[in-house]
């Protein structure tokens, strides 16, 4: 059968270790990836001449809480458009090919250990890859190691410093083909699409360049810590920050289940705070994070938790605070005061000029801080008081725990004042 593709993406049918498509909306990246993979899985010889062995494809993204967040529906739609219903069986959580081929779907961040079980797969397609963290790439890439295996990456660039952009665009690996696609590469652009493009180009040229031309933004609009991070970068405080075994480590948490649990590791020096490590994950029990903390070579002084750590869980009947005290000791677990988000942000800004971050171990946390932003109120044309709650907010909330804990520790104690009493006789 003949299937049309944008000319720029012809390399999808050539063997390469990395196939990368980046750019703006309406560039047909996801649409073309789905079509190509369905053709390759149904007829492996399209990509590998002479091959008859079934092809297994992992469709991954940074987080996937349900199958609806995956490309499952996109593949199902393309099966119908290509008339491949007889070649595929679409199931609720996967897609099977009549020749034994297979499409699986997974989120990387919340399934780090399970991702390693996909080592025998032929192709990994990572969609919405601009949000994929460094740690996730470092798990996925060595997992897809079968001879001749490939990693397909599709994304709309966000910030220049994001790991995916640096890894596959600024400094692409060997045997990588990278294509930048835009609406101009779409032969099937409709009048409706053109209208949307022209409207945004006139209304907001900067947004147009990012959304439809696929150019990186200089910074996220409304970024909470834009000035603080810019200063840290300029002053060299995003660098290698080694662990000093002579100084105890303190951890600062934000708690979540469906959302991320995030932890920063820091050491207090005179007039400086060295943030030496970072940890995050979701859909994982508390014991998972305890195990990871115990495996690290650090000597801990305290573990600081947000105020909601005192809430009792339905399953265990115990709070996170109580559970961690049972593991680390009552004297090593503290809970910060319940203050507003604005107070927490102010506390972080106050200590940010004294913070040094390990650029390698804290890379994913730093990426979150770059994306942590106030949400725009389109009706009023201003930003809302509360930052947007999304994937970037959990690391920022954990840093807020750090700021509140340090502010609490550094707040000057009220000095005793003399109190004078009259002699008893003076009252008679």
HELIX and SHEET records of a PDB file:
HELIX    1   1 UNK A    7  UNK A   13  5                                   7    
HELIX    2   2 UNK A   29  UNK A   42  1                                  14    
HELIX    3   3 UNK A   44  UNK A   46  5                                   3    
HELIX    4   4 UNK A   67  UNK A   69  5                                   3    
HELIX    5   5 UNK A   72  UNK A   81  1                                  10    
HELIX    6   6 UNK A  109  UNK A  111  5                                   3    
HELIX    7   7 UNK A  112  UNK A  115  1                                   4    
HELIX    8   8 UNK A  116  UNK A  118  5                                   3    
HELIX    9   9 UNK A  129  UNK A  131  5                                   3    
HELIX   10  10 UNK A  134  UNK A  143  1                                  10    
HELIX   11  11 UNK A  163  UNK A  165  1                                   3    
HELIX   12  12 UNK A  166  UNK A  170  3                                   5    
HELIX   13  13 UNK A  183  UNK A  185  5                                   3    
HELIX   14  14 UNK A  191  UNK A  203  1                                  13    
HELIX   15  15 UNK A  205  UNK A  211  1                                   7    
HELIX   16  16 UNK A  226  UNK A  234  1                                   9    
HELIX   17  17 UNK A  286  UNK A  295  1                                  10    
HELIX   18  18 UNK A  307  UNK A  310  5                                   4    
HELIX   19  19 UNK A  320  UNK A  328  1                                   9    
HELIX   20  20 UNK A  330  UNK A  332  5                                   3    
HELIX   21  21 UNK A  341  UNK A  352  1                                  12    
HELIX   22  22 UNK A  363  UNK A  371  1                                   9    
HELIX   23  23 UNK A  393  UNK A  410  1                                  18    
HELIX   24  24 UNK A  424  UNK A  427  5                                   4    
SHEET    1   A 8 UNK A  88  UNK A  90  0                                        
SHEET    2   A 8 UNK A  95  UNK A  97 -1                                        
SHEET    3   A 8 UNK A 102  UNK A 107 -1                                        
SHEET    4   A 8 UNK A  56  UNK A  61  1                                        
SHEET    5   A 8 UNK A 123  UNK A 126  1                                        
SHEET    6   A 8 UNK A 150  UNK A 155  1                                        
SHEET    7   A 8 UNK A  18  UNK A  23  1                                        
SHEET    8   A 8 UNK A 176  UNK A 181  1                                        
SHEET    1   B 7 UNK A 238  UNK A 239  0                                        
SHEET    2   B 7 UNK A 355  UNK A 358  1                                        
SHEET    3   B 7 UNK A 272  UNK A 281  1                                        
SHEET    4   B 7 UNK A 261  UNK A 269 -1                                        
SHEET    5   B 7 UNK A 249  UNK A 254 -1                                        
SHEET    6   B 7 UNK A 300  UNK A 305  1                                        
SHEET    7   B 7 UNK A 333  UNK A 335  1                                        
SHEET    1   C 2 UNK A 374  UNK A 377  0                                        
SHEET    2   C 2 UNK A 382  UNK A 387 -1                                        
END                                                                             
